Amino acid sequence: MITGLTILIAINCLLLMLVVLIQNPKGGGVDSTFGGQGATQMFGAARSTDFIEKLTWGLAITLFILCIITALMVSNATGSVQVDGSGF
């Protein structure tokens, strides 16, 4: 289960990186490398920028939630182990 969550986190991170790289640093819309003019004509400049921004926020929130769930599962899985503090 933890391996599956780790894979989901990795996929989410890759998608988040791609979405962030597609964005124009000045907030002008989709980068021209990825067909910015065609996307602007198809969706309109405001709608394409709005979609990319919502997608970025959605992926960021999903990453945050997945990380918390994974941390809780790992802590529950290793929480029953007792350490005696002797260093051995």
C-alpha positions in Angstrom: 0.0 0.0 0.0 2.8 2.4 0.9 4.6 1.5 -2.4 1.4 2.4 -4.3 1.1 5.7 -2.5 4.8 6.4 -3.2 4.2 5.7 -6.9 1.1 8.0 -6.9 3.2 10.8 -5.3 5.9 10.4 -7.9 3.4 10.6 -10.8 1.8 13.6 -9.2 5.2 15.3 -8.8 6.0 14.7 -12.5 2.6 16.1 -13.6 3.0 19.1 -11.3 6.5 19.9 -12.8 5.1 19.7 -16.3 2.1 21.9 -15.5 4.4 24.5 -13.8 6.8 24.5 -16.8 4.0 25.0 -19.2 2.9 28.2 -17.5 4.2 31.5 -18.8 6.2 33.3 -16.1 4.5 36.6 -16.7 1.0 35.0 -16.4 0.2 35.5 -20.0 -1.0 31.9 -20.7 0.3 28.7 -22.2 3.9 28.8 -23.4 4.3 29.0 -27.2 6.4 25.9 -27.2 3.4 23.8 -26.4 1.1 25.3 -29.0 0.2 28.5 -27.0 -1.4 30.2 -30.0 -3.6 27.2 -30.8 -4.6 26.8 -27.2 -5.5 30.5 -26.9 -7.7 30.2 -30.0 -9.4 27.1 -28.8 -10.0 27.9 -25.2 -9.4 31.7 -25.1 -6.5 33.2 -23.3 -8.4 33.6 -20.0 -9.8 30.1 -20.0 -6.5 28.3 -20.8 -4.7 30.3 -18.1 -7.5 29.6 -15.6 -7.5 25.9 -16.4 -3.7 25.6 -16.0 -3.9 27.5 -12.7 -6.7 25.3 -11.4 -4.8 22.2 -12.5 -1.6 23.4 -10.6 -3.6 24.0 -7.4 -5.3 20.7 -7.7 -2.1 18.8 -8.2 -0.4 20.7 -5.3 -3.3 19.9 -2.9 -3.3 16.3 -4.0 0.4 16.0 -3.4 0.0 17.5 0.1 -2.8 15.1 1.0 -1.0 12.1 -0.4 2.2 13.0 1.6 0.2 13.3 4.8 -1.6 10.0 4.2 1.7 8.2 3.5 3.4 9.7 6.5 0.5 8.6 8.7 0.6 5.1 7.3 4.4 4.8 7.7 4.2 6.0 11.3 1.4 3.5 12.1 3.4 0.7 10.5 6.5 1.5 12.4 4.8 2.8 15.6 4.7 -0.6 17.3 8.5 -1.0 17.2 10.0 -0.3 20.6 13.5 1.2 20.9 15.3 0.6 24.2 17.7 3.5 23.8 20.8 1.5 24.4 22.2 2.3 21.0 22.5 -1.3 19.8 
